[in-house]
Amino acid sequence: MVKVLFVCLGNICRSPMAEYVFKDMVKKKNIENIYIDSSATSSEEIGNSMHYGTRNKLKEMNIEYGNHIVKKLTKQDYDKFDYIIGMEEQNIKDIKKIVGQDTKNKIYKLLDFSNNPRDIVDPWYTGDFDTTYNDVVEGLEGFLKHLNLYSG
């Protein structure tokens, strides 16, 4: 089983969007043996649900999401997950502050799996959940190719 953890600052916008979009993608492609979750590098939103902009975008795209409750990344998550995927360079720095050195090469930035590596801008600041969604999908399609689970 491949275990994937998506991480952003607050776990209310980008990482839950990546979590639920990826769950939807693998379900539609009948891919099994993948465990998918998300978390935050910050404690600011612990216990809250995802941002209404993320919920609205997922609804618009007919993507199911659960009763998402924010949780924080822990040092132990490094041993639990095969991939820990941040959304921007600052997330990567913060992830490493929490889990320590990436001795097993598990930490990546989502759009590093795309043909155009870059940060996914935080829609909490921009209000642009459409661009965030498109960037997340682009990164997830590249990630599936990286896993050799998706050809198209």
C-alpha positions in Angstrom: 0.0 0.0 0.0 1.2 3.5 -0.9 0.5 6.1 1.8 0.3 9.7 0.8 0.1 12.8 3.0 -0.7 16.2 1.5 0.5 19.2 3.6 -0.1 22.9 3.6 0.1 25.7 6.2 -3.4 25.4 7.6 -4.9 22.2 6.1 -8.0 24.2 5.2 -7.5 25.0 1.5 -4.8 23.3 -0.6 -4.0 20.1 1.2 -7.6 19.0 1.7 -8.3 19.9 -1.9 -5.4 17.7 -3.0 -6.6 14.9 -0.6 -10.2 14.8 -1.9 -9.3 15.3 -5.6 -6.7 12.5 -5.4 -9.2 10.2 -3.6 -11.7 11.0 -6.5 -9.1 10.4 -9.2 -7.9 7.0 -7.8 -11.5 5.9 -7.2 -12.6 6.7 -10.8 -9.5 4.9 -12.1 -10.2 1.9 -9.9 -6.8 2.2 -8.3 -6.6 0.5 -5.0 -4.0 0.2 -2.2 -3.5 3.9 -1.8 -4.1 5.6 1.6 -4.6 9.4 1.3 -4.7 12.0 4.0 -3.7 15.6 4.7 -2.4 17.8 7.5 -1.1 21.2 8.5 2.3 22.6 9.4 0.6 25.2 11.6 -1.6 24.8 14.7 -3.7 27.8 13.8 -6.7 25.9 12.3 -6.6 22.7 14.4 -10.1 21.3 14.9 -11.6 23.5 12.1 -13.1 22.2 8.9 -11.9 23.1 5.4 -12.3 26.6 3.9 -15.7 27.3 2.3 -13.9 28.1 -1.0 -12.4 24.6 -1.1 -15.7 23.0 -0.2 -17.4 25.1 -2.9 -14.9 24.1 -5.6 -15.1 20.4 -4.7 -18.9 20.6 -4.9 -18.7 22.4 -8.3 -16.5 19.6 -9.6 -18.8 16.9 -8.1 -16.0 15.6 -5.8 -17.0 14.0 -2.6 -15.4 15.1 0.6 -15.9 14.0 4.2 -16.2 15.8 7.4 -12.7 17.2 7.2 -11.1 18.2 10.5 -7.8 20.0 10.5 -4.9 18.1 12.1 -1.2 19.0 12.4 1.7 17.1 10.9 3.7 15.1 13.5 7.2 13.8 13.5 5.7 10.2 13.5 4.0 10.9 10.2 7.4 10.6 8.5 7.5 6.9 9.3 3.8 6.4 8.6 3.8 7.8 5.0 5.6 7.0 1.8 5.1 10.5 0.4 4.7 13.8 2.2 3.7 16.3 -0.4 3.7 20.1 0.3 2.2 22.8 -1.9 4.9 25.4 -1.8 8.6 25.8 -0.8 7.7 27.2 2.6 5.6 24.1 3.3 8.7 22.0 2.5 10.8 24.0 5.0 8.1 23.7 7.6 7.6 20.0 7.0 11.4 19.4 7.6 11.3 21.4 10.8 8.7 19.1 12.1 9.8 15.7 10.8 13.6 16.3 10.6 15.9 15.3 7.8 14.4 13.7 4.7 16.7 10.7 4.8 14.3 8.4 2.8 13.4 11.0 0.1 9.7 11.1 1.0 9.2 14.9 0.9 8.1 16.6 -2.3 6.4 19.6 -3.6 3.2 18.7 -5.6 4.0 20.6 -8.8 7.5 19.0 -8.9 5.6 16.1 -10.4 4.4 18.4 -13.3 6.1 19.6 -16.4 6.1 23.1 -14.9 7.4 22.9 -11.3 6.3 25.8 -9.1 4.5 26.7 -5.9 0.7 26.4 -5.6 -0.4 29.8 -4.4 -2.5 29.8 -1.3 -6.1 30.7 -2.2 -6.7 31.8 1.4 -4.8 34.9 0.4 -5.8 35.2 -3.3 -9.4 33.9 -3.2 -8.6 32.1 -6.5 -9.8 28.6 -5.9 -10.1 27.8 -9.6 -6.3 28.3 -10.2 -5.5 26.3 -7.1 -7.8 23.5 -8.3 -6.2 23.5 -11.7 -2.7 23.4 -10.2 -3.6 20.6 -7.8 -5.0 18.5 -10.7 -1.9 19.1 -12.8 0.3 18.0 -9.9 -1.8 15.0 -9.1 -1.8 13.8 -12.7 2.0 14.0 -12.7 2.1 12.2 -9.3 0.0 9.4 -10.7 2.4 9.1 -13.6 5.3 9.1 -11.1 3.6 6.2 -9.4 3.2 4.4 -12.7 -0.6 4.3 -12.1 -1.8 6.7 -14.8 -0.9 6.9 -18.4 -3.2 9.6 -19.8 
